[in-house]
Amino acid sequence: MVGRSLRQIVWARLRRDKVAMTCLVVLIVYYMIGILGPMVGPSFGLDPYAYDRAAISNRGGAPVLDFGGISAAHPLGVEWGTGRDILSQLLWGLRISLVVATTAAFLSTAIGVIVGIIAGYAGGWTDMVIGRLMDLVLAFPFLLIILALSNVLTDRITDLGVPSGNPSRILYLILVISSFGWPYLARIVRGQVISLREREFVEAAVAMGSGRRRILFTEILPNLWAPILVYATLLLPAYIGTEAALSFLGVGVIPPDTTFGAMLANSVNYFHAVPTYLFIPGTILAVLVVSFNLLGDALRDALDPRVTR
C-alpha cells in the first residue's frame, strides 16, 4: 500500500471540513471577481467612474430612490452626491484591496521566513543582532509612522519612476505594511529552526558536507511549511483590515478610485440617511475577513497531527 504525502493527508482532512471548503469557495469567488470583475464589468455597463445625475436629487445629492438608490440599474444603490454605482465601486475596490493585502502578505512571509531561518540556525551574534532588529521594528508605532510619512515616502517613490497618484500610494501601502509585518513570522520560524537544527537529518547533512544554503532551504525549510502556511493564511485578513483602516484614515487611494476602507469612510457622513452605503461594503469586507480566518483555523487543524478527529 502506497503511503500518502502530507499534501494528500491535509487535503483529505480539509475536504471533510464543510466550513473550510465553504470558505475556500468563497475566497476563490472573491479573487475571481477581483481579477475578472474590472475586465468584464464594462461589458455589463458597470463603470465606477460614471456619474448618474438622474439617480440623485439636485438638493444635497441624496439618492432619489429609497434604500440608497437600489434599482435594476443600480442593484446595490448609488453613491451620495455623485450617483456612482456602488456595485462597480466594489468590483474595482476589491481588486485594489486584494492586490495590496496579497502582495504585502507575500513579502512579509518571504522576509520573515528568510530572516527567521538565518537567525535560528546561525545563533550567536547573528541571532542577537537580528533579534534586536525585530524588537526595534516592533517598537515603532506603526499607525503613527505610516500616517506621518505618507506624503514624504509617496513622493520619494514617485521620484524613483513609479507613476504618481494611486500607483505610488498603492506601492507605499504594500511596502510599509510588509515592512512592519515580517518580525512576527520571523520569531515563529526562528523558534522552529532552533528546535530543528539539532535533529538527526540536519546533522547528517552537515556530516555529508552540505553547504549552509542547502541545509537551510532544502533540509530545514520543508519542515516549516505548516506554521508558514497557517500564518500566511491568517496574515491576509489582517492586512485586508489594515488596508481598509488606512484608507478610512485617508492614506489609501485617491478618488475617483476607491477601496473598502475609502467607501466606509465616505459612508460615515451619510449613515443616518443611507445606512445601506455602510452596511453593504462592510458586510462584504466582513465575509472576506471571516472566510480567511476560518480557513486559516481549519488549515492549522489539518496540519496538526495531534488534533482529535
Long-range contacts (C-beta under 8 A, 24 or more apart in sequence): 9-302, 10-299, 10-302, 10-303, 13-301, 13-302, 13-309, 14-298, 14-299, 14-302, 17-298, 17-301, 17-302, 19-294, 19-298, 20-294, 20-295, 20-298, 20-299, 20-302, 23-290, 23-291, 23-292, 23-294, 23-295, 23-298, 24-295, 26-287, 26-288, 26-291, 27-288, 27-291, 27-292, 27-295, 30-94, 30-98, 30-288, 30-291, 31-98, 33-91, 33-94, 34-91, 34-94, 34-95, 34-97, 34-98, 34-99, 35-95, 37-91, 37-92, 37-94, 37-95, 38-91, 38-92, 38-95, 41-88, 41-91, 41-92, 46-85, 46-87, 46-88, 46-91, 47-85, 47-88, 48-84, 48-85, 48-88, 48-89, 48-91, 48-92, 48-93, 48-256, 48-257, 48-258, 49-84, 49-256, 50-84, 50-85, 50-88, 51-82, 51-83, 51-84, 52-78, 52-83, 52-84, 52-85, 53-83, 54-83, 55-83, 56-80, 56-81, 56-82, 56-83, 62-273, 62-274, 63-274, 67-274, 67-276, 68-274, 68-275, 68-276, 68-277, 68-280, 70-276, 76-276, 76-280, 77-274, 77-276, 77-277, 77-280, 79-266, 79-277, 80-266, 80-269, 80-270, 80-273, 80-274, 80-277, 84-256, 86-263, 86-277, 86-280, 86-281, 89-258, 89-263, 90-260, 90-263, 90-280, 90-281, 90-284, 92-257, 92-258, 93-257, 93-258, 93-259, 93-260, 93-262, 93-263, 93-281, 94-260, 94-284, 96-170, 96-253, 96-257, 96-258, 96-259, 97-240, 97-243, 97-244, 97-259, 97-260, 97-261, 98-240, 99-170, 100-170, 100-173, 100-174, 100-177, 100-239, 100-243, 100-259, 101-236, 101-237, 101-239, 101-240, 101-242, 101-243, 102-236, 103-174, 103-178, 104-173, 104-174, 104-177, 104-178, 104-181, 104-239, 105-178, 105-181, 105-232, 105-235, 105-236, 105-239, 106-232, 107-174, 107-175, 107-178, 107-182, 108-177, 108-178, 108-181, 108-182, 108-185, 108-235, 108-239, 109-182, 109-185, 109-228, 109-231, 109-232, 109-235, 111-178, 111-182, 111-186, 112-181, 112-182, 112-183, 112-184, 112-185, 112-186, 112-188, 112-189, 113-185, 113-186, 113-189, 113-221, 113-224, 113-228, 115-182, 115-186, 115-189, 116-185, 116-186, 116-187, 116-188, 116-189, 116-190, 116-192, 116-193, 117-189, 117-190, 117-193, 117-216, 117-217, 117-220, 117-221, 117-224, 118-216, 119-186, 119-190, 119-193, 120-189, 120-190, 120-191, 120-192, 120-193, 120-194, 120-197, 121-193, 121-197, 121-212, 121-215, 121-216, 121-220, 123-194, 127-190, 130-186, 130-190, 131-190, 134-183, 134-186, 134-187, 137-179, 137-180, 137-182, 137-183, 138-183, 140-180, 142-180, 145-176, 146-176, 146-177, 146-180, 146-246, 146-251, 147-249, 147-251, 149-176, 150-251, 165-254, 166-253, 166-254, 166-257, 169-251, 169-252, 169-253, 169-254, 170-253, 173-243, 173-246, 173-251, 173-252, 177-239, 177-242, 177-243, 181-235, 181-239, 184-231, 185-228, 185-231, 185-232, 185-235, 188-227, 188-231, 189-224, 189-227, 189-228, 192-223, 192-224, 192-227, 193-220, 193-224, 196-220, 196-223, 196-224, 226-303, 226-304, 229-299, 229-303, 230-296, 230-299, 230-300, 230-303, 233-292, 233-295, 233-296, 233-299, 234-292, 234-293, 234-296, 236-292, 237-288, 237-289, 237-290, 237-292, 237-293, 237-296, 240-285, 240-288, 240-289, 240-292, 241-285, 241-289, 244-285, 260-284, 260-285
